[in-house]
Amino acid sequence: QPAAQQGGQGRAQQSQQRPQQGQSRSQQGQQNGRTQGRAQQGSQQRPQQGQGRPQQGQQNGRAQGRAQQGGQQRPQQGQGRPQQQRPQQGGQPASSAQQPGTKPRQRGSAMVDMRAGSTQVELDRYNEKYDTLAQTKMGNRDTGAQKQKLTQRSAQRRSGKPAMSRKEKEDAKMRRLELERQRRQKLEITIPDEITVGELAARLHLTASEVIKRLMGLGVMAAVNDVIDYDTAAMVSMEIGAKVEKEVVVTIEDRLFKVDEEDGDENLVERPPIVVVMGHVDHGKTSLLDAIRQTNVTEGEAGGITQHIGAYQVEVNGRPVTFLDTPGHAAFTAMRARGAQVTDIAVLVVAADDGIMPQTIEAINHAKAAGVSIIVAINKMDKPHANPDKVMQELTEYELVPEEWGGDVPCIPVSAKTREGIEDLLEMIQLVADTNELKANPDRAARGTVVEAKLDRGRGPVATILVQTGTLNVGDAVIAGTTFGRVRVMLNDKGERVEHAGPSMPVEITGLGDVPAAGDVLNAVADERLAKELVDQRKHEQKQEQFSSYEKVTLDNLFSHISQGDVKELPVIVKADVQGSVEAVRQSLEKLSNDEVRVKVIHGAVGAISESDVMLADASNAIIVGFNVRPDPVAKENAERDGVELRLYRIIYDAINDVETAMKGMLAPKTREVDLGRAEVRQVYKITGVGAVAGCYVLEGKITRSAEIRVVRDGIIIADDKLASLKRFKDDVKEVAKGYECGMGLTKFNDIKEGDIFEAYEIEEYRE
């Protein structure tokens, strides 16, 4: 309500004004015009509680002014009434003028009358009220969880469901866990040897994060795509109550060949023995076989080298015996390298007048490595200088003690020319075969080994097969290595057509899609689709092996193999120029054996490193050590292809030191020269203070600033130096390519002449 203005009077009715703390401006009435001496001010009015806006003082007449509001009004959030004002410091309440005739509103807190004549006000009561309100509001603002609970309870009231007590909640949780445990117990899964975490989670019907948490509880840190072993996966699965079984991976070979199928004793029948004839060249291997077969095939051979099929079956006292006469020992070594145990007995042919020869020693080592029984046939007893005792004496040096001297190696004196001792040899073969109890099951799918294979122009791929178990029939679908086919024609060793081939019978077959390798295992199959799938898989694996070949044991990686426990024995082949060196090296190397690895010289001989040495090293995973000898070109090529390490020395102590340091893991890396390019000197410049500078033209490759330079004059190396400078015109360059000219200066050599050839190369360290 506006204040009543008294016109013309000297006094003004005025209420006490005290500006309150916290106000932005004081409430005063302003006058304009001629009546400046009068305070045209109505009493300050405190807005009543519950009002949404303050009342304004208005002035009428010429001296109009707007009365400013006394208290700031800011309504609290969520409330319709304005916030009450705090009292001033010093305990004085805010002033409020009440018009006579109006009743103060008693809604909420009582109004405080600050007009003249009012008594003291108890402010403590108001302060306590304000403090309580502030704490309550702040508390309600921060307790969202209580509001959420109230909301949930309200929802429960609306739905009519009673609230669950704590005990009821615990019981419900236990029932839920029990149901989950029962469901997990019904879950049965199979786990292979290795499985990823994600795959395990899918089989357990869990999320990957849950499986990872359980793995962390076991101390295993693994990601979703990491592979864990069977034991770890089984522990996680059993922890949640699942029943675990190990998954058996059935390969295509298992389904096709049934390799693990064992033959019962009632299905096994006696099979003929398979005998391989071995020995030195011209000691009479083929002549001995000729005498046994009572045929003459030796005269038709060129140079006494076996040219025909290398497998025969002969009757000995009404019982068949299969003989292998392979050219040299190539097929024998290849079969053993592929893990095919083909032969049962090895007949070692030794000439009575020559004694033990290098190839005889190779044959002994081959037979020992294959683990077959050895029978020594001392041939050429008809010669006047025949000395069987000398032969038996030499055999003892290679751990072959004759039976006559208390050993276990039968030694039969024979003569292929006079047929002397042939019957005794055959009887000994039968005796050894009976002792070994050789049996096989003929009533199953055939499995054999490829002895020889070739491409015939008229018949296509032809393979000589030695059946080991089962029976091979014409029309059977067969798989050999990476070759698939169907048997069209089958010939025996006499060239006669046969329909069936039983155990230990050699046959020649046609119908294969490609030429198999000697030593490949041949299997008769019933499912052609699976067989073709297996051939594709083997071809793929063969390509993979070409890119990542098997790491053979070398002196460079010997220590790592020893540390991993992969090597318990280091086989070594020793070749030297004289026999004394062979024996010295053999003894020195074998003395290096320790508790972790034993050095074993499996073969030692005089002469160059041959192809057969490389094949023996490849089959036995051996290292070849040579003294004053070189490998022939074929042997060197085969060694690089098969990954066989050749170590060539001129001093015996270097070999011993290398093997010893390799066993200790301290072998220094080898170095080799890498050719970069060649340049011809076209002109020579003599520069004071610099020396000779050669103006060169790069013929091939490139010349780099860091390269070593070999100065060649008339095909003779006259200097080996480093580059001091390499320039194109006046600019220093890092390299100069073919077809460009450049200037080169050497650090030490200055006697450069026109026509000299600069060969640039680098020294590279490498480990095999």
C-alpha positions in Angstrom: 0.0 0.0 0.0 1.3 3.5 -0.8 2.3 5.7 2.1 0.0 8.7 2.9 1.6 11.9 1.8 0.9 14.9 4.1 0.9 18.1 1.9 2.2 21.3 3.3 3.1 20.0 6.7 6.6 20.1 8.2 6.7 16.8 9.6 6.8 13.5 7.9 5.6 10.3 9.3 8.6 8.0 8.8 9.5 4.6 10.1 12.9 3.6 11.2 15.1 2.5 8.4 18.0 0.2 8.8 19.4 -1.3 5.6 19.7 -5.1 6.0 22.9 -7.1 5.3 22.9 -9.0 2.1 20.7 -6.4 0.2 22.1 -5.0 -3.0 20.6 -1.6 -2.4 18.7 0.3 0.4 15.1 0.9 0.2 14.6 4.7 0.0 12.0 6.9 -1.5 13.3 9.6 -3.9 11.5 12.9 -4.2 11.6 15.3 -7.3 10.6 18.9 -7.6 10.0 21.6 -5.0 9.4 19.5 -1.9 12.9 18.2 -1.3 13.0 18.6 2.5 10.5 16.0 3.1 11.2 12.4 3.3 8.5 11.0 1.0 9.0 7.5 2.2 6.5 5.0 3.3 7.4 2.5 6.0 9.4 -0.4 4.7 7.3 -3.3 4.2 8.4 -6.8 4.5 6.7 -9.1 2.1 4.4 -11.4 3.7 5.0 -15.1 3.6 3.3 -16.9 0.8 3.3 -14.0 -1.6 4.9 -14.6 -4.9 5.9 -11.0 -5.7 6.9 -8.0 -3.5 4.6 -5.1 -3.1 5.8 -1.8 -4.6 5.5 1.7 -3.1 4.0 4.2 -5.5 4.0 8.0 -5.2 1.3 10.3 -6.5 1.7 14.0 -7.4 4.7 15.8 -8.8 7.1 14.3 -6.4 6.8 10.8 -7.5 9.4 8.2 -6.6 9.5 4.5 -6.7 10.0 2.8 -3.4 12.5 0.2 -3.6 11.9 -3.1 -2.0 13.2 -3.9 1.4 14.1 -7.5 1.3 15.5 -9.5 -1.6 13.1 -12.3 -2.4 14.5 -15.5 -3.9 12.1 -18.4 -3.6 13.8 -21.7 -2.8 13.8 -24.5 -5.3 10.7 -26.6 -5.1 8.8 -24.2 -2.8 6.2 -21.6 -3.6 7.1 -19.2 -0.8 10.0 -16.7 -0.8 13.1 -17.4 1.3 13.0 -15.8 4.7 15.7 -13.2 5.4 18.4 -13.8 7.9 18.7 -11.3 10.7 21.4 -8.6 10.8 24.7 -9.1 12.5 24.5 -7.8 16.0 21.1 -9.4 16.7 18.9 -6.7 15.2 15.9 -8.0 13.2 14.8 -6.7 9.8 12.3 -3.8 9.9 8.8 -4.3 8.7 6.0 -1.8 8.7 2.5 -3.1 9.1 -0.5 -1.0 8.1 -3.0 -0.5 10.8 -6.2 -2.3 10.2 -4.6 -5.3 8.5 -4.0 -8.6 10.1 -0.6 -10.2 9.8 -0.6 -13.6 8.1 0.4 -16.4 10.5 1.3 -18.9 7.8 4.7 -20.3 8.5 6.9 -18.3 10.8 5.6 -15.3 12.7 6.3 -11.8 11.4 8.8 -9.6 13.3 7.5 -6.1 14.1 10.4 -3.6 14.3 8.4 -0.5 14.7 8.8 1.8 17.6 7.7 0.6 20.9 8.3 -3.1 20.1 9.9 -5.2 22.7 13.0 -7.5 22.3 12.7 -10.5 20.0 14.0 -14.0 20.8 16.3 -14.5 17.8 17.8 -17.8 18.9 14.5 -19.5 18.1 14.7 -18.3 14.5 18.3 -19.2 14.1 17.7 -22.8 15.2 14.8 -23.0 12.8 17.0 -21.8 9.9 19.8 -24.1 10.7 17.5 -27.1 10.9 16.0 -26.2 7.5 19.4 -25.9 5.9 20.6 -29.2 7.2 17.4 -31.0 6.1 17.5 -29.6 2.6 21.2 -30.5 2.1 20.5 -34.0 3.4 17.6 -34.6 1.1 19.7 -33.3 -1.8 22.4 -35.9 -1.3 20.4 -39.0 -0.5 19.4 -40.2 -3.9 19.6 -43.8 -2.8 16.8 -43.1 -0.2 14.6 -41.6 -2.8 15.2 -44.6 -5.1 14.2 -46.9 -2.2 11.1 -44.9 -1.6 10.3 -45.0 -5.3 10.7 -48.8 -5.3 8.6 -49.1 -2.2 5.9 -46.9 -3.8 6.0 -49.1 -6.9 5.6 -52.2 -4.7 2.7 -50.6 -3.0 1.0 -49.8 -6.3 1.6 -53.3 -7.6 0.3 -54.9 -4.4 3.5 -57.0 -3.7 4.7 -56.9 -0.2 8.4 -56.0 0.4 10.8 -58.9 1.0 12.7 -59.1 4.2 16.5 -59.6 4.3 16.1 -63.2 5.2 13.8 -63.8 2.3 16.2 -62.1 -0.1 19.1 -64.4 1.1 16.9 -67.5 0.7 16.0 -66.4 -2.8 19.6 -65.9 -3.7 20.6 -69.3 -2.4 17.8 -70.9 -4.3 19.0 -69.1 -7.5 22.6 -70.2 -7.0 21.5 -73.8 -6.4 19.5 -73.9 -9.6 22.4 -72.4 -11.5 24.7 -75.1 -10.0 22.3 -77.8 -10.9 22.1 -76.5 -14.5 25.9 -76.3 -14.7 26.2 -79.9 -13.5 24.1 -81.1 -16.4 26.4 -79.3 -18.8 28.9 -81.7 -20.4 31.6 -80.3 -22.7 34.6 -81.7 -24.6 37.9 -79.8 -24.6 40.8 -80.5 -27.0 44.5 -80.3 -26.1 44.5 -76.5 -26.8 41.5 -74.1 -26.9 41.1 -70.4 -27.0 39.5 -68.5 -24.1 36.6 -67.3 -26.4 35.9 -70.8 -27.6 35.9 -72.1 -24.0 33.5 -69.4 -23.0 31.1 -70.3 -25.8 31.1 -74.0 -24.8 30.5 -73.1 -21.2 27.7 -70.7 -22.1 29.5 -67.9 -20.3 30.8 -64.5 -21.3 34.5 -64.2 -22.1 35.0 -61.8 -19.2 33.7 -64.4 -16.7 36.1 -67.0 -18.0 39.0 -64.4 -17.9 38.1 -63.6 -14.2 38.3 -67.3 -13.3 41.6 -67.7 -15.1 42.9 -64.7 -13.2 41.8 -66.4 -10.0 44.0 -69.4 -11.0 46.9 -67.1 -11.7 46.6 -67.3 -15.5 46.6 -64.0 -17.4 45.0 -64.6 -20.8 43.0 -62.6 -23.4 40.0 -63.7 -25.4 42.1 -65.0 -28.3 44.9 -66.5 -26.2 45.3 -70.3 -26.2 45.2 -72.3 -23.0 46.0 -75.9 -22.5 43.6 -78.7 -21.6 44.4 -78.8 -17.8 43.8 -75.1 -17.3 40.5 -75.2 -19.3 39.4 -78.3 -17.4 40.0 -76.5 -14.0 37.9 -73.5 -15.0 35.1 -75.8 -16.3 35.0 -78.0 -13.2 35.0 -74.9 -11.0 31.6 -73.9 -12.3 30.3 -77.5 -12.1 30.6 -78.6 -15.8 31.5 -82.2 -16.6 34.7 -82.3 -18.8 35.8 -84.9 -21.3 38.9 -84.7 -23.4 38.2 -84.2 -27.1 39.9 -86.8 -29.3 41.0 -85.3 -32.6 40.5 -87.8 -35.3 42.6 -87.0 -38.3 42.0 -88.0 -41.9 44.8 -90.6 -41.6 43.0 -92.2 -38.6 39.8 -92.4 -40.5 41.4 -93.7 -43.7 44.1 -96.1 -42.5 43.1 -97.1 -39.0 46.7 -97.0 -37.9 46.0 -97.6 -34.3 43.9 -100.7 -35.0 45.7 -103.6 -33.4 45.6 -107.1 -35.0 44.6 -109.9 -32.8 46.9 -112.9 -32.4 44.3 -115.1 -34.2 44.6 -112.9 -37.3 48.5 -112.9 -37.4 50.3 -115.3 -39.7 53.9 -115.9 -40.3 55.4 -113.7 -43.0 58.6 -114.0 -45.1 61.6 -112.1 -43.8 62.8 -109.0 -45.7 66.6 -109.1 -46.2 68.7 -106.2 -47.5 72.1 -107.0 -49.1 74.7 -104.3 -48.4 78.4 -103.9 -48.8 81.3 -102.3 -50.7 81.2 -102.0 -54.5 82.6 -105.0 -56.4 82.5 -107.2 -53.2 79.9 -109.4 -54.9 76.5 -108.3 -53.7 74.7 -108.9 -57.0 76.7 -112.1 -57.6 75.6 -113.4 -54.3 72.0 -112.7 -55.1 72.5 -114.3 -58.5 73.8 -117.5 -56.8 70.8 -117.5 -54.4 68.2 -117.0 -57.2 70.1 -119.4 -59.5 69.8 -116.9 -62.4 72.3 -114.9 -64.2 71.6 -111.2 -64.3 75.1 -109.9 -63.7 76.3 -110.2 -67.2 73.6 -107.8 -68.6 74.5 -105.0 -66.2 76.7 -102.1 -67.3 79.8 -101.7 -65.2 78.6 -104.0 -62.5 76.1 -101.5 -61.2 72.6 -102.8 -60.4 70.3 -101.5 -63.1 67.2 -103.6 -62.5 64.4 -103.8 -60.0 65.9 -104.0 -56.6 63.5 -106.5 -54.9 63.2 -110.2 -55.3 61.4 -113.1 -53.6 63.0 -116.6 -53.7 62.1 -119.9 -52.2 64.4 -121.2 -49.5 63.5 -124.8 -48.4 59.9 -124.1 -49.5 59.7 -120.9 -47.6 59.8 -117.5 -49.4 62.5 -114.9 -48.5 62.4 -111.3 -49.9 65.7 -109.7 -50.9 66.4 -106.0 -51.5 69.3 -105.1 -53.7 69.2 -101.4 -54.1 71.8 -99.3 -56.0 74.0 -98.2 -53.2 72.2 -97.2 -50.0 70.1 -94.4 -51.3 66.7 -96.0 -50.9 67.7 -97.6 -47.6 68.7 -94.3 -46.2 65.6 -92.5 -47.6 63.3 -95.2 -46.1 65.0 -94.8 -42.7 64.9 -91.0 -42.9 61.1 -91.2 -43.4 60.7 -93.5 -40.4 59.8 -96.6 -42.5 61.1 -99.7 -40.9 61.2 -101.9 -44.0 63.9 -104.5 -43.5 64.3 -107.2 -40.9 67.8 -108.6 -41.6 70.9 -107.0 -43.2 73.4 -109.2 -45.0 76.8 -107.5 -45.0 78.9 -108.7 -47.9 82.6 -108.5 -47.3 85.3 -109.7 -49.7 87.7 -112.1 -48.0 90.7 -110.8 -49.9 89.9 -107.0 -49.4 88.4 -106.9 -45.9 86.6 -103.9 -44.5 86.3 -101.0 -47.0 84.8 -97.5 -46.7 81.4 -98.5 -48.1 81.4 -101.5 -45.8 81.8 -99.1 -42.8 78.9 -97.0 -44.2 76.8 -100.2 -44.5 77.6 -101.1 -40.9 76.6 -97.7 -39.6 73.4 -97.8 -41.7 72.4 -101.2 -40.3 73.2 -100.2 -36.7 71.2 -97.0 -37.1 68.2 -98.9 -38.5 68.4 -101.4 -35.6 68.2 -104.5 -37.8 69.9 -107.9 -37.3 73.2 -108.2 -39.1 74.6 -111.3 -40.8 78.1 -111.1 -42.3 78.7 -113.0 -45.5 82.4 -113.3 -46.1 82.5 -113.6 -49.9 85.1 -114.7 -52.5 86.4 -117.6 -50.4 87.5 -119.2 -53.6 90.3 -116.5 -54.0 93.8 -117.7 -53.1 94.4 -114.7 -50.8 91.1 -115.1 -48.9 91.6 -114.5 -45.2 88.3 -114.7 -43.2 90.1 -114.3 -39.9 91.4 -110.9 -40.9 87.8 -109.9 -41.8 86.5 -111.0 -38.4 89.3 -109.2 -36.7 88.4 -106.0 -38.5 84.7 -106.5 -37.7 85.5 -106.3 -34.0 86.8 -102.8 -34.4 83.3 -101.7 -35.3 81.6 -103.5 -32.4 80.6 -106.6 -34.5 81.9 -109.6 -32.6 81.5 -112.9 -34.5 79.7 -115.8 -32.9 82.8 -117.9 -33.2 84.5 -115.4 -30.9 81.7 -115.3 -28.4 79.7 -112.5 -30.0 76.2 -112.4 -31.5 77.0 -111.7 -35.2 76.9 -114.7 -37.5 79.8 -114.8 -40.0 79.2 -117.2 -42.9 82.1 -117.9 -45.4 80.5 -118.1 -48.9 81.6 -118.1 -52.5 79.1 -116.8 -55.1 81.2 -118.3 -57.8 81.4 -121.9 -56.5 78.1 -121.6 -54.5 80.0 -122.6 -51.4 78.2 -121.7 -48.2 75.1 -120.4 -49.9 72.9 -123.0 -48.1 74.4 -122.2 -44.8 73.7 -118.5 -45.4 70.0 -119.2 -46.2 69.6 -121.4 -43.2 71.0 -118.7 -41.0 68.6 -116.2 -42.5 65.7 -118.5 -41.7 67.0 -119.1 -38.2 67.3 -115.3 -37.5 63.8 -114.8 -39.0 62.3 -117.5 -36.8 64.0 -116.0 -33.7 62.5 -112.6 -34.5 59.0 -114.1 -34.9 57.9 -112.1 -38.0 54.1 -112.0 -38.3 51.5 -109.9 -40.2 47.8 -109.8 -40.8 46.9 -110.5 -44.5 43.2 -109.8 -44.0 43.2 -106.0 -43.8 43.9 -103.1 -46.0 47.3 -103.2 -47.5 50.1 -101.0 -46.3 53.6 -101.0 -47.8 56.6 -98.9 -48.7 57.8 -97.5 -52.1 61.2 -99.0 -52.8 61.7 -97.4 -56.2 59.7 -95.3 -58.5 60.2 -94.0 -62.1 58.3 -92.5 -65.0 57.9 -95.0 -67.8 57.2 -93.5 -71.2 54.7 -96.1 -72.2 53.1 -97.0 -68.8 53.3 -93.8 -66.9 54.4 -93.6 -63.2 55.7 -97.0 -62.1 56.4 -97.9 -58.5 58.0 -100.9 -56.8 56.1 -101.6 -53.7 57.0 -103.8 -50.8 53.8 -104.9 -49.0 54.3 -105.0 -45.2 50.9 -105.9 -43.9 47.5 -106.6 -45.5 46.9 -107.7 -49.0 47.1 -105.4 -52.1 44.6 -106.2 -54.9 44.3 -105.0 -58.5 41.7 -102.2 -58.5 42.5 -100.9 -55.0 42.5 -97.2 -54.5 45.9 -96.3 -53.0 47.6 -93.2 -51.7 51.4 -92.9 -51.5 52.8 -89.6 -50.1 51.3 -86.8 -52.2 50.1 -89.2 -54.9 46.7 -90.8 -55.3 45.7 -93.5 -57.8 44.2 -96.9 -58.5 46.2 -100.1 -59.1 45.7 -101.0 -62.8 48.5 -103.6 -63.3 50.5 -105.5 -60.8 53.7 -107.5 -61.7 55.8 -109.7 -59.4 59.6 -109.9 -59.5 59.6 -112.3 -62.4 57.5 -110.0 -64.5 54.3 -112.1 -64.2 50.9 -110.5 -63.7 49.4 -111.1 -60.3 46.0 -110.2 -58.8 47.0 -110.1 -55.1 50.1 -109.3 -53.1 50.4 -110.4 -49.5 52.8 -109.3 -46.7 56.6 -109.1 -47.6 55.9 -109.5 -51.3 57.5 -107.1 -53.7 55.4 -106.0 -56.7 55.5 -103.4 -59.4 52.3 -101.4 -59.9 51.0 -98.8 -62.4 48.1 -96.4 -62.1 49.4 -93.7 -59.8 48.7 -90.1 -60.7 52.4 -89.0 -60.1 55.8 -90.5 -59.3 56.1 -91.1 -55.5 59.3 -90.7 -53.6 61.4 -93.6 -52.5 60.5 -94.4 -48.9 56.9 -93.1 -49.1 54.3 -95.2 -47.3 51.6 -96.7 -49.5 48.1 -97.4 -48.1 45.0 -98.9 -49.7 42.0 -96.8 -49.0 38.2 -97.3 -49.2 37.1 -93.7 -49.3 38.4 -91.9 -52.4 37.0 -88.5 -51.3 38.9 -88.6 -48.0 42.0 -89.8 -49.8 42.0 -86.9 -52.3 41.4 -84.5 -49.3 44.4 -86.0 -47.6 46.5 -85.6 -50.7 45.6 -81.9 -50.9 46.4 -81.5 -47.2 49.8 -83.2 -47.6 50.7 -81.0 -50.6 49.9 -77.9 -48.5 52.0 -79.2 -45.6 54.8 -79.9 -48.0 54.7 -76.3 -49.3 54.7 -75.0 -45.7 57.8 -77.1 -44.9 59.6 -75.6 -47.9 59.2 -72.2 -46.4 59.9 -73.1 -42.8 62.2 -76.0 -42.9 63.0 -78.1 -39.9 65.9 -76.6 -37.9 68.6 -79.1 -37.8 71.2 -79.3 -35.0 74.3 -77.2 -35.9 77.2 -76.0 -33.9 75.6 -72.6 -33.8 72.3 -73.7 -32.3 73.7 -76.7 -30.4 73.7 -74.9 -27.0 70.1 -73.8 -27.3 69.0 -77.4 -28.1 71.0 -78.6 -25.2 69.4 -76.0 -22.9 66.0 -77.0 -24.0 66.7 -80.7 -23.5 66.2 -81.5 -27.1 69.7 -83.0 -27.7 71.0 -85.8 -25.6 73.4 -87.0 -28.2 75.4 -85.2 -30.9 76.0 -87.4 -33.9 79.1 -86.5 -35.9 80.5 -87.8 -39.2 84.2 -87.4 -39.6 86.0 -87.4 -43.0 89.7 -86.8 -43.4 92.6 -87.3 -45.8 94.3 -90.0 -43.8 93.1 -92.7 -41.4 95.2 -91.4 -38.6 93.4 -88.1 -38.6 90.0 -89.9 -38.5 91.0 -91.8 -35.4 92.5 -88.8 -33.7 89.4 -86.7 -34.3 87.1 -89.5 -33.2 88.8 -89.9 -29.9 89.2 -86.2 -29.3 85.5 -85.4 -30.0 84.2 -88.3 -27.9 86.2 -87.0 -25.0 84.2 -83.8 -25.0 81.0 -85.7 -23.9 79.5 -84.4 -20.6 76.5 -85.1 -18.5 74.1 -83.2 -20.7 75.2 -84.3 -24.2 77.3 -87.1 -25.6 79.3 -86.6 -28.7 79.1 -89.8 -30.9 81.0 -90.3 -34.1 78.6 -92.4 -36.1 80.8 -92.7 -39.2 84.5 -91.9 -39.9 86.3 -92.6 -43.2 89.0 -91.4 -45.5 88.2 -89.4 -48.7 86.1 -86.5 -49.9 82.6 -85.8 -48.5 80.3 -87.8 -50.7 76.5 -87.8 -51.3 76.1 -90.9 -49.1 77.7 -89.0 -46.2 75.2 -86.2 -46.6 72.3 -88.7 -46.8 73.5 -90.4 -43.6 73.9 -87.1 -41.8 70.4 -86.0 -43.0 68.8 -89.3 -41.7 70.7 -89.2 -38.4 70.6 -85.4 -37.9 74.4 -85.4 -37.7 77.1 -82.8 -38.4 79.8 -83.5 -40.9 83.4 -82.5 -39.9 86.0 -82.6 -42.7 89.8 -82.3 -42.5 91.8 -81.4 -45.6 88.9 -82.7 -47.7 86.3 -81.0 -49.8 82.7 -82.0 -50.6 81.9 -83.0 -54.2 79.5 -80.7 -56.0 76.5 -83.0 -55.6 77.1 -83.5 -51.9 77.5 -79.8 -51.3 74.2 -79.1 -53.2 72.4 -81.8 -51.2 73.8 -80.5 -47.9 72.4 -77.0 -48.7 69.1 -78.5 -49.7 68.7 -80.8 -46.7 70.1 -78.3 -44.2 73.1 -80.5 -43.2 76.0 -78.6 -41.7 79.4 -79.1 -43.2 82.4 -78.0 -41.1 85.7 -78.0 -43.0 89.0 -77.6 -41.1 92.7 -77.7 -41.8 93.8 -77.9 -38.1 92.4 -80.6 -35.8 92.4 -78.3 -32.8 90.1 -75.8 -34.5 87.4 -78.5 -34.8 87.8 -79.6 -31.2 87.6 -76.0 -30.0 84.5 -75.3 -32.1 82.6 -78.3 -30.8 83.6 -77.6 -27.3 82.6 -73.9 -27.4 79.4 -74.8 -29.2 78.5 -77.1 -26.3 79.2 -74.2 -23.9 77.1 -71.8 -26.0 80.0 -69.5 -26.8 80.6 -70.2 -30.5 81.4 -66.9 -32.3 79.3 -66.1 -35.4 80.8 -66.9 -38.8 81.6 -64.2 -41.4 81.3 -64.1 -45.1 81.9 -61.6 -47.9 79.0 -60.2 -49.7 79.9 -58.7 -53.1 78.4 -55.3 -53.9 79.8 -54.3 -57.2 82.8 -53.7 -59.5 84.3 -50.6 -60.9 87.0 -50.0 -63.5 89.7 -47.3 -63.1 89.6 -45.1 -66.2 92.0 -42.3 -65.0 94.2 -41.6 -62.0 94.7 -38.1 -60.5 97.5 -37.2 -58.1 96.4 -34.6 -55.6 98.8 -33.0 -53.2 97.9 -33.7 -49.6 95.3 -36.3 -50.7 97.1 -38.8 -52.7 95.9 -40.8 -55.7 92.3 -40.5 -56.6 90.8 -42.9 -59.1 88.3 -41.8 -61.7 86.1 -45.0 -62.0 83.2 -46.3 -64.0 80.8 -48.7 -62.2 80.6 -51.9 -64.3 78.0 -53.8 -62.2 76.3 -53.6 -58.9 76.9 -50.5 -56.8 79.7 -48.9 -54.8 78.8 -47.8 -51.2 80.7 -45.5 -49.0 81.1 -48.1 -46.2 82.3 -50.9 -48.5 85.6 -52.7 -48.4 87.6 -52.4 -51.7 89.6 -55.2 -53.2 92.1 -53.9 -55.9 92.5 -56.5 -58.7 95.1 -56.2 -61.4 95.4 -58.8 -64.1 93.3 -61.2 -62.1 95.5 -60.9 -59.0 94.5 -59.3 -55.8 97.2 -56.7 -55.0 95.5 -54.7 -52.2 92.6 -54.9 -49.8 91.6 -51.5 -48.4 88.8 -49.2 -47.4 87.3 -46.2 -49.1 88.6 -42.8 -47.9 86.3 -40.8 -50.2 83.5 -41.4 -52.7 82.4 -38.5 -54.9 80.3 -37.6 -57.9 81.8 -34.4 -59.4 82.4 -32.4 -56.2 79.7 -33.9 -54.0 80.2 -36.6 -51.4 77.8 -39.4 -52.0 76.8 -42.6 -50.1 76.6 -44.9 -53.1 77.1 -44.9 -56.9 75.0 -47.2 -59.1 75.9 -49.2 -62.2 76.6 -47.1 -65.3 77.8 -43.9 -63.5 81.2 -42.4 -63.0 82.7 -41.5 -59.7 85.9 -40.6 -57.9 87.3 -42.9 -55.2 90.2 -42.6 -52.9 91.6 -45.4 -50.7 92.9 -44.9 -47.1 96.3 -46.7 -47.5 96.9 -47.9 -51.1 98.0 -45.2 -53.5 99.7 -47.2 -56.3 96.5 -47.2 -58.5 96.8 -47.6 -62.2 94.5 -47.3 -65.1 92.7 -50.6 -65.8 92.6 -51.7 -62.2 89.3 -53.3 -61.0 87.9 -52.2 -57.7 85.7 -54.9 -56.2 83.4 -53.6 -53.4 82.2 -56.0 -50.7 81.0 -56.1 -47.2 81.8 -58.4 -44.3 78.6 -60.0 -42.9 78.3 -62.0 -39.7 75.8 -64.8 -39.8 74.7 -67.9 -37.9 73.4 -71.0 -39.6 
